[in-house]
Amino acid sequence: MAITAQMVKELRETTGAGMMDAKKALTETDGDMEAAIDWLRTKGLAKAAKKSGRVAAEGLVGVAVDGGVGVAVELNSETDFVAKNADFQKLVSGVTCAALGVSDLEGLKAASLGEKTVEATITDAIAVIGENMTLRRMVRVEGETVVSYVHNAAAEGMGKIGVLVALKGADNGIGKQIAMHIAATSPASLSEADLDPALVEREKAVLTEQARESGKPEAVIEKMIVGRMAKFFEEVTLLGQKFVINPDVTVAQAAKDAGVEVLAFARVAVGEGIEKKEEDFAAEVAKTLQGN
């Protein structure tokens, strides 16, 4: 039987399966729609796809370092319960190790993990564990020395916040201290030069309006803005921040005193920026009774 585009479309809408999976299911079952649905279910593909609309905002960040390369990977799940699951943690570990050999997220999805790609392995895990999962982010930093740190580790090399610090020079313990500082303060960038121009302009506009409300002359206001922007840069840039371990010096000075230079950093926190859908208990019960 000829498999038409309309048949593939109908099966995709019914099961949520991918186009190629839907086409293969119809081909394997000679166009029998019900049999194709069952075929997808037996392969775990329909079950995985049906869960793809759920918000995955929990999970873990995995970090790994190999010589002068460090990577951090965020793998999300729907619940924190799954993040504590040994199988999920094993998956995070495997995906993180695979990330050391690639340069970006798309490369990671296509990378090999066992006999399958990372993306296919995660799809299989969705069907087995029963929750939607999302490989959301991967970051990579490089330097003469790379140090990693995990805040509140759930297992070796993974937790809710992962930090990487790339240094020029040999680390003598300062790397972990700076990584812990980053976990605590979440700087916006390494230095003033690396800040998002839109963020700088937005802050300057706010400070300008605040200064003008004082009713002082423009010349005075301009000086006020310069001083306030300088303070802003100190607060949001890593190198300009007061070092949490010794607030008498900046991070830049602490690094210099230790004989190193901070080249780059990354801070990845689970669920950062994901909007979680909240429903009150009454609404949830009503929704269930309606069969939704």
Protein Blocks (a to p, Z undefined) as FASTA:
>chain_A
ZZdfklmmmmmmmnopafklmmmmmmmnnopaklmmmmmmmnommmmmmmmmpccfbdcd
ddddehjaccddddddfbfklmmpmklmmmmmmmmmmmmmpcbfklmmmpcehjbcfklm
mmmmmmmnopacddfbccddddfbdcdddehifbghiafbdcddddedjdehjmmmmmmm
mmmnopabfblmlpcfklmmmmmmmmmmmmmmnopafklmmmmmmmmmmmmmmmmpmklp
ccfklmmbcfklmmmmnopacfbdcdddehihiacddddfklmmmmmmnoZZ
